[in-house]
Amino acid sequence: MRDLLAAVHALRERLGEIPQADERRLQDLKTEILGRKAGALTTILGALPKLEPADRKAVGGAANVLKRELEEAFAARERDLARAARAGGSLDLTMPGRAAWQGGLHLVTQVVDEICDIFRELGFTRAVGPEAETEWYNFGALNFPDDHPARDMQDTLHVAGGALLRTHTSPVQIRTMLGRRPPARTISPGKVYRRDLTDATHSPMFHQVEGLAVDRHITMADLKATLELFAKQMFGARSRLRFRPSFFPFTEPSAEADVLCFKCGGDGCRFCKGGGWLEILGSGMVHPNVLRNVGYDPEEVTGWAFGMGVERIAMLKHEVDDIRLFFENDLRFLSQFEPGAR
């Protein structure tokens, strides 16, 4: 009985083919499904006498309902084709057809690819991981204390089974280091989730790109040189970075990085709110505890990491003032950023 019910369900999904069928395809479908000798539905109905009474009632009821729906759909499509044939004399077949609409990459995808391409040229490989993570990958392995505020329900979205939606793409770095020995150089783009209220600069779902480099003799100077090169590639050759001391559980020392405002050159304007600088990312040297958690010896290797919000970078570079525009799928907005649109 289960096989017959599954066959009925599979035929129901084919209802969607009928409204788009031309005359020849419509007849083929009708024969294939309702044909008296070998039609799929006819075969199902022919098997009913072999079933137990209760099973016969269940399968027969579903099959007869589907038969009525199919017959109505075929009849409706036949009427539509007949009307179109009668109106054919008023069509000017010499008129040029409408140009096909071509889609393009979403602005966020474009920025992700641009960031990853810059680091690919520096020898970084692109790595991805699951969006539903465990506490250990998302927090424990990254040196978050048990009482860290980021573990609180107000910041983290928990799902059934003890999992959570990752709050950053750093778990990908943990998975990468667990799967290989040093050296490691990866760039990790992806969606992340936090319990944020939606406004012009915040969203409960957004995109991050995080980078990691681990090897012998890596220093903060290597991190600064790499990020300065990235800034020049991303924001222009005259870009400059400044680093401010900060704190992250997974890096020590840690620093926030700001790029010189590319609108006013640091003089202060509305775009940079008079400060002359624009915050773009957080960074630092990988904490020794993180290295130990993945089986690396902090006496032998060091590393650095950074993370940036993709929407933040896109908003700065393309002068978008509301993050919600990225998720509303308004083609009038998105089409402005297709290659060749400007």
C-alpha positions as CSV (number, residue, x, y, z in Angstrom):
1,M,0.0,0.0,0.0
2,R,2.8,2.4,0.8
3,D,4.3,2.1,-2.7
4,L,0.9,2.9,-4.2
5,L,0.4,5.9,-2.0
6,A,3.9,7.1,-2.8
7,A,3.0,6.7,-6.5
8,V,-0.1,8.8,-6.1
9,H,1.9,11.5,-4.3
10,A,4.5,11.5,-7.1
11,L,1.7,11.9,-9.7
12,R,0.2,14.8,-7.8
13,E,3.5,16.7,-8.2
14,R,3.1,16.4,-11.9
15,L,0.0,18.6,-11.8
16,G,2.3,21.6,-12.2
17,E,3.4,20.4,-15.6
18,I,-0.1,20.7,-17.1
19,P,-0.6,24.6,-17.2
20,Q,2.7,25.1,-19.1
21,A,2.2,22.2,-21.6
22,D,1.7,23.0,-25.3
23,E,-0.8,21.0,-27.3
24,R,1.5,18.1,-28.2
25,R,2.9,17.8,-24.7
26,L,-0.6,18.0,-23.2
27,Q,-1.7,14.9,-25.2
28,D,1.5,13.1,-24.2
29,L,0.9,13.8,-20.5
30,K,-2.7,12.8,-20.8
31,T,-1.8,9.4,-22.3
32,E,1.1,8.9,-19.9
33,I,-1.0,9.6,-16.8
34,L,-4.7,8.7,-17.7
35,G,-4.2,6.4,-20.6
36,R,-6.6,3.4,-20.5
37,K,-4.0,0.8,-21.1
38,A,-0.7,1.9,-19.5
39,G,-1.5,5.2,-17.8
40,A,0.2,5.7,-14.5
41,L,-3.0,6.5,-12.6
42,T,-4.8,3.7,-14.4
43,T,-2.2,1.2,-13.3
44,I,-2.7,2.3,-9.7
45,L,-6.5,2.0,-9.9
46,G,-6.1,-1.4,-11.5
47,A,-4.1,-2.7,-8.5
48,L,-6.8,-1.8,-6.0
49,P,-8.7,-5.2,-6.0
50,K,-5.5,-6.9,-4.7
51,L,-5.5,-4.8,-1.5
52,E,-7.1,-5.4,1.8
53,P,-10.4,-3.5,2.2
54,A,-8.9,-0.8,4.5
55,D,-5.9,-0.2,2.3
56,R,-8.1,-0.3,-0.8
57,K,-10.2,2.5,0.7
58,A,-7.2,4.7,1.5
59,V,-5.4,4.3,-1.8
60,G,-8.6,4.4,-3.8
61,G,-9.8,7.6,-2.2
62,A,-6.5,9.4,-2.8
63,A,-6.3,8.1,-6.4
64,N,-9.9,9.2,-7.2
65,V,-9.4,12.7,-5.8
66,L,-6.2,13.0,-7.8
67,K,-8.0,11.8,-11.0
68,R,-10.7,14.5,-10.7
69,E,-8.0,17.1,-10.2
70,L,-6.0,15.9,-13.2
71,E,-9.1,15.8,-15.4
72,E,-10.0,19.4,-14.4
73,A,-6.4,20.6,-15.0
74,F,-6.3,18.9,-18.4
75,A,-9.7,20.4,-19.4
76,A,-8.7,23.9,-18.2
77,R,-5.5,23.7,-20.3
78,E,-7.3,22.5,-23.3
79,R,-9.7,25.5,-23.0
80,D,-6.7,27.9,-22.7
81,L,-5.1,26.4,-25.8
82,A,-8.3,26.7,-27.7
83,R,-8.7,30.4,-26.8
84,A,-5.1,31.1,-27.8
85,A,-5.7,29.4,-31.2
86,R,-8.8,31.4,-31.9
87,A,-6.9,34.6,-31.1
88,G,-3.9,33.7,-33.2
89,G,-5.1,35.8,-36.1
90,S,-4.6,39.0,-34.2
91,L,-0.9,38.2,-33.4
92,D,1.8,39.9,-35.4
93,L,4.4,37.1,-35.7
94,T,6.9,39.5,-37.3
95,M,7.2,41.7,-34.2
96,P,10.6,41.3,-32.4
97,G,10.6,39.3,-29.2
98,R,11.2,40.8,-25.8
99,A,14.9,40.7,-24.7
100,A,15.5,38.0,-22.1
101,W,16.1,39.3,-18.7
102,Q,19.5,38.3,-17.4
103,G,20.2,38.0,-13.6
104,G,23.3,39.0,-11.8
105,L,25.2,38.2,-8.6
106,H,23.8,39.8,-5.5
107,L,26.0,42.7,-4.2
108,V,26.8,40.7,-1.0
109,T,28.0,37.8,-3.1
110,Q,30.1,40.1,-5.3
111,V,31.8,41.6,-2.2
112,V,32.5,38.1,-0.7
113,D,34.1,37.0,-4.0
114,E,36.1,40.2,-4.2
115,I,37.5,39.8,-0.6
116,C,38.2,36.1,-1.2
117,D,40.0,36.8,-4.5
118,I,42.3,39.3,-2.9
119,F,43.4,36.7,-0.3
120,R,43.5,33.9,-2.8
121,E,46.3,35.8,-4.6
122,L,48.1,35.8,-1.3
123,G,48.0,32.0,-1.0
124,F,44.9,31.6,1.1
125,T,42.4,28.8,0.5
126,R,38.6,29.3,0.8
127,A,37.0,27.1,3.6
128,V,33.4,26.7,4.6
129,G,31.6,24.9,7.4
130,P,28.2,24.2,8.9
131,E,25.9,27.0,10.0
132,A,24.5,24.9,12.9
133,E,27.4,24.3,15.4
134,T,28.1,22.9,18.8
135,E,29.0,25.0,21.8
136,W,32.6,23.7,21.7
137,Y,33.3,24.7,18.1
138,N,31.6,28.1,18.4
139,F,32.8,29.0,21.9
140,G,34.8,26.4,23.9
141,A,37.6,25.8,21.3
142,L,37.9,29.6,20.8
143,N,38.7,30.3,24.5
144,F,35.3,31.8,25.5
145,P,34.9,31.5,29.2
146,D,31.7,29.6,30.4
147,D,30.3,32.9,31.7
148,H,31.1,35.0,28.6
149,P,28.1,37.3,27.6
150,A,28.2,35.9,24.0
151,R,27.0,32.6,25.3
152,D,23.9,34.2,26.7
153,M,20.5,33.5,25.0
154,Q,20.2,37.2,24.2
155,D,23.2,36.9,21.8
156,T,23.0,33.4,20.5
157,L,20.3,31.5,18.7
158,H,20.0,28.0,20.0
159,V,18.2,25.2,18.1
160,A,16.9,21.7,19.0
161,G,19.4,19.0,20.1
162,G,21.8,21.3,21.9
163,A,23.1,22.9,18.7
164,L,23.3,26.7,18.0
165,L,23.4,28.9,14.9
166,R,27.0,30.0,14.7
167,T,27.7,33.6,15.8
168,H,30.8,33.9,13.7
169,T,32.7,31.9,11.1
170,S,35.6,31.2,13.5
171,P,34.4,27.5,14.0
172,V,35.5,27.0,10.4
173,Q,39.0,27.9,11.4
174,I,38.9,25.4,14.3
175,R,37.7,22.7,11.9
176,T,40.5,23.6,9.5
177,M,43.2,23.4,12.0
178,L,41.9,20.1,13.4
179,G,42.1,18.6,10.0
180,R,45.7,19.6,9.1
181,R,49.1,20.4,10.5
182,P,50.7,23.8,10.2
183,P,51.1,25.8,8.1
184,A,47.5,26.9,7.5
185,R,46.2,29.9,5.6
186,T,42.4,30.0,5.0
187,I,39.7,32.5,4.3
188,S,36.2,31.6,5.6
189,P,33.1,33.4,4.3
190,G,29.6,32.5,5.4
191,K,26.3,33.5,7.1
192,V,26.3,34.1,10.9
193,Y,23.4,34.6,13.3
194,R,22.8,36.7,16.4
195,R,19.8,37.8,18.4
196,D,19.8,41.4,17.1
197,L,16.9,43.6,16.4
198,T,16.7,44.7,12.8
199,D,17.5,48.3,12.0
200,A,19.6,50.3,9.5
201,T,22.9,48.8,10.8
202,H,21.9,45.5,12.4
203,S,20.4,42.2,11.3
204,P,19.9,38.9,13.0
205,M,21.5,37.2,10.0
206,F,24.5,38.7,8.1
207,H,27.7,37.6,6.4
208,Q,31.3,37.4,7.7
209,V,34.7,36.7,6.2
210,E,37.4,35.6,8.5
211,G,41.0,34.9,7.8
212,L,43.6,32.7,9.5
213,A,47.3,32.2,9.1
214,V,49.4,29.8,11.3
215,D,53.0,29.0,10.8
216,R,56.4,29.3,12.4
217,H,57.6,32.8,13.2
218,I,54.4,34.6,12.2
219,T,54.1,38.1,13.9
220,M,51.8,41.0,14.3
221,A,53.8,42.8,11.6
222,D,52.7,40.1,9.1
223,L,49.1,40.7,10.1
224,K,49.4,44.5,9.6
225,A,51.1,44.2,6.3
226,T,48.5,41.7,5.0
227,L,45.6,43.9,6.1
228,E,47.1,47.0,4.7
229,L,47.5,45.3,1.3
230,F,43.9,44.2,1.5
231,A,42.7,47.7,2.3
232,K,44.6,49.1,-0.8
233,Q,43.1,46.5,-3.0
234,M,39.6,46.9,-1.6
235,F,39.3,50.7,-1.1
236,G,42.0,52.2,-3.3
237,A,45.8,52.6,-3.5
238,R,45.7,55.7,-1.2
239,S,44.1,53.7,1.7
240,R,45.7,53.6,5.1
241,L,44.9,51.5,8.1
242,R,45.2,52.3,11.8
243,F,45.1,49.7,14.6
244,R,43.5,50.3,18.0
245,P,43.9,48.0,21.0
246,S,40.9,45.8,21.6
247,F,40.0,42.5,23.3
248,F,38.7,39.2,21.8
249,P,38.8,35.9,23.8
250,F,40.5,34.1,20.8
251,T,43.3,36.5,20.1
252,E,46.0,38.2,22.2
253,P,47.0,40.9,21.5
254,S,43.9,42.0,19.7
255,A,43.2,45.1,17.6
256,E,40.4,46.8,15.7
257,A,41.4,48.1,12.3
258,D,40.1,51.3,10.7
259,V,40.5,52.5,7.1
260,L,41.1,56.1,6.3
261,C,37.9,57.6,5.0
262,F,38.1,57.4,1.2
263,K,35.6,60.3,0.8
264,C,37.4,63.0,2.7
265,G,40.9,61.6,3.0
266,G,40.8,61.9,6.8
267,D,39.6,65.5,7.0
268,G,36.2,64.5,8.4
269,C,32.9,64.4,6.6
270,R,29.3,63.1,6.9
271,F,30.3,59.7,5.6
272,C,32.9,59.1,8.4
273,K,30.8,61.2,10.9
274,G,33.6,63.7,11.2
275,G,36.2,61.2,12.5
276,G,38.2,60.7,9.4
277,W,38.3,56.9,9.9
278,L,36.0,54.0,9.2
279,E,36.0,50.8,11.3
280,I,36.2,47.7,9.1
281,L,37.4,44.6,11.1
282,G,38.8,43.0,14.2
283,S,42.0,41.1,14.4
284,G,44.9,39.8,16.5
285,M,47.3,37.0,17.2
286,V,45.7,33.6,17.8
287,H,45.5,32.9,21.5
288,P,47.8,30.1,22.7
289,N,44.8,28.3,24.3
290,V,43.2,28.2,20.9
291,L,46.3,26.6,19.4
292,R,46.4,24.1,22.2
293,N,42.7,23.2,21.7
294,V,43.4,22.1,18.1
295,G,46.6,20.2,19.0
296,Y,49.1,22.9,17.9
297,D,52.1,23.7,20.0
298,P,52.2,27.5,20.8
299,E,55.9,27.1,21.5
300,E,56.5,26.1,17.9
301,V,53.9,28.0,15.8
302,T,52.1,31.3,16.1
303,G,49.2,32.7,14.0
304,W,46.9,35.6,13.4
305,A,43.3,36.0,12.6
306,F,40.8,38.6,11.5
307,G,37.1,39.0,10.9
308,M,35.0,41.4,9.0
309,G,31.3,41.9,8.3
310,V,30.6,41.7,4.5
311,E,27.6,43.9,4.6
312,R,29.7,46.5,6.5
313,I,32.3,46.5,3.8
314,A,29.6,46.6,1.1
315,M,27.9,49.5,2.8
316,L,31.1,51.5,3.1
317,K,32.4,50.8,-0.4
318,H,29.1,51.4,-2.2
319,E,27.6,54.0,0.1
320,V,24.6,52.0,1.1
321,D,23.1,53.5,4.3
322,D,20.7,50.7,5.3
323,I,21.6,47.0,5.7
324,R,18.0,46.0,5.2
325,L,18.3,46.9,1.5
326,F,20.5,43.8,1.0
327,F,17.7,41.5,2.1
328,E,14.6,43.1,0.6
329,N,15.4,41.7,-2.9
330,D,14.3,44.9,-4.6
331,L,15.6,44.7,-8.2
332,R,15.6,48.4,-8.5
333,F,18.3,48.5,-5.8
334,L,20.2,45.4,-6.7
335,S,20.4,46.1,-10.4
336,Q,22.5,49.2,-9.7
337,F,25.4,47.0,-8.7
338,E,25.5,44.6,-11.7
339,P,28.7,44.6,-13.6
340,G,28.5,47.4,-16.2
341,A,25.6,49.1,-14.5
342,R,27.6,52.2,-13.7
